[in-house]
């Protein structure tokens, strides 16, 4: 079996929660701008709860909102709505908050936190001859985001 993979040198990474992570401080600011008192620490906890819900171990919050038909927006909206609902935002108020958050997300992706040292590690990997690929089911804004983040 070793000979089958001889010479293969590829690191394939997903974007979300591998390369890019939710910027909880920005989501806090967006929620506060929309009139909701939430804090980043609570959002971190609620993100974990939302991930468990999305994997079938809890209720996923889905609401109709202005941009839920945009590419990638339905799943993004379910995740952000579930986080915010668990942080105390009333379900009836989620559509307005999602609309506000989406506008911020389109300007600069809310999933824009990159682990410290990531870019250097990938440059080292490529410098050693390794190939690096990112595979994602994101909303289609990764090319510009990666350029903006220097990845």
C-alpha positions in Angstrom: 0.0 0.0 0.0 2.9 2.4 0.6 3.9 2.4 -3.0 0.4 3.4 -4.0 0.8 6.7 -2.2 4.5 7.2 -2.9 5.1 10.8 -4.1 1.7 12.0 -3.0 2.2 15.2 -0.9 -1.1 17.1 -0.4 -2.6 18.7 2.6 -6.3 19.3 2.0 -8.2 21.5 4.5 -11.8 22.6 4.9 -12.2 26.3 5.3 -14.7 26.6 8.1 -13.4 25.7 11.6 -10.1 24.6 10.2 -8.7 27.6 8.4 -11.3 30.2 9.3 -13.2 30.6 12.6 -16.2 32.7 13.7 -15.1 36.1 14.9 -17.2 36.1 18.1 -16.2 39.7 19.0 -17.6 40.9 15.6 -20.8 38.9 16.0 -21.2 40.5 19.5 -20.7 44.0 17.9 -23.2 43.2 15.2 -25.8 41.9 17.6 -25.3 44.9 19.9 -25.7 47.3 16.9 -29.1 45.5 16.3 -30.1 46.2 19.9 -29.2 42.9 21.6 -26.9 42.6 24.6 -24.8 39.5 24.0 -21.1 38.9 24.8 -18.4 37.1 22.9 -17.9 34.5 25.7 -21.6 33.6 25.6 -21.4 33.4 21.8 -18.5 31.0 22.0 -20.5 28.7 24.3 -23.6 29.0 22.1 -21.6 28.2 19.0 -20.7 24.9 20.5 -24.4 24.2 21.3 -25.4 25.2 17.8 -22.8 22.8 16.3 -24.2 20.0 18.4 -27.8 21.0 17.2 -26.7 21.0 13.6 -25.2 17.5 14.0 -28.6 16.3 15.2 -28.3 16.7 18.9 -30.7 19.6 19.5 -33.0 22.1 17.9 -31.7 24.1 15.0 -33.3 27.6 14.8 -34.5 28.5 11.3 -36.3 31.7 10.4 -37.2 33.4 7.2 -35.1 36.5 6.6 -34.4 38.8 3.6 -31.3 37.0 2.3 -31.9 33.4 3.1 -32.1 32.6 -0.6 -28.5 33.8 -1.3 -25.9 31.2 -2.0 -24.8 29.7 1.3 -27.1 31.9 3.3 -29.6 29.3 4.5 -27.1 27.2 6.3 -25.2 30.3 7.5 -28.5 31.8 8.8 -29.4 28.6 10.6 -26.0 28.5 12.4 -26.0 32.2 13.3 -29.8 32.1 14.3 -29.2 29.1 16.5 -26.2 30.8 18.2 -28.1 34.0 18.7 -31.2 32.3 20.0 -29.2 30.3 22.5 -27.6 33.6 23.5 -31.0 35.0 24.4 -32.2 36.8 21.2 -35.9 36.2 20.8 -36.9 34.2 17.7 -39.2 36.9 16.5 -36.2 39.3 16.4 -33.8 37.0 14.6 -34.8 38.0 11.0 -33.7 41.6 11.6 -30.5 40.6 13.3 -29.7 38.1 10.6 -30.3 40.8 7.9 -27.9 43.1 9.8 -25.3 40.4 10.4 -25.5 39.3 6.7 -24.7 42.9 5.6 -21.6 42.8 7.8 -20.7 39.3 6.7 -20.8 40.3 3.0 -18.5 43.3 3.7 -16.1 41.1 5.7 -16.9 37.5 6.4 -17.8 36.8 10.0 -15.8 33.6 9.7 -12.5 35.5 9.4 -10.4 34.5 12.4 -7.3 32.6 11.3 -5.2 30.7 13.8 -1.9 32.4 14.7 0.9 31.1 12.6 -1.3 29.5 10.0 -0.1 31.4 7.0 3.6 30.8 8.0 2.9 27.1 8.4 1.3 26.8 5.0 4.1 28.8 3.4 6.6 26.4 5.0 4.6 23.4 3.8 4.5 24.8 0.2 8.2 25.8 0.4 9.0 22.2 1.2 7.3 21.1 -2.0 4.0 20.1 -0.4 0.7 21.1 -2.1 -2.0 22.7 0.0 -5.7 22.7 -1.0 -8.8 24.2 0.5 -12.1 22.5 -0.1 -15.2 24.2 1.1 -19.0 24.4 0.8 -19.0 28.1 1.7 -21.1 30.8 0.2 -18.6 31.5 -2.6 -16.7 34.4 -1.0 -13.5 32.6 -0.1 -11.2 33.7 -2.9 -11.6 37.4 -2.0 -11.5 36.7 1.7 -8.3 34.7 1.5 -6.7 37.5 -0.5 -7.9 40.0 2.0 -6.6 37.9 4.9 -3.3 37.3 3.2 -3.8 33.5 3.0 
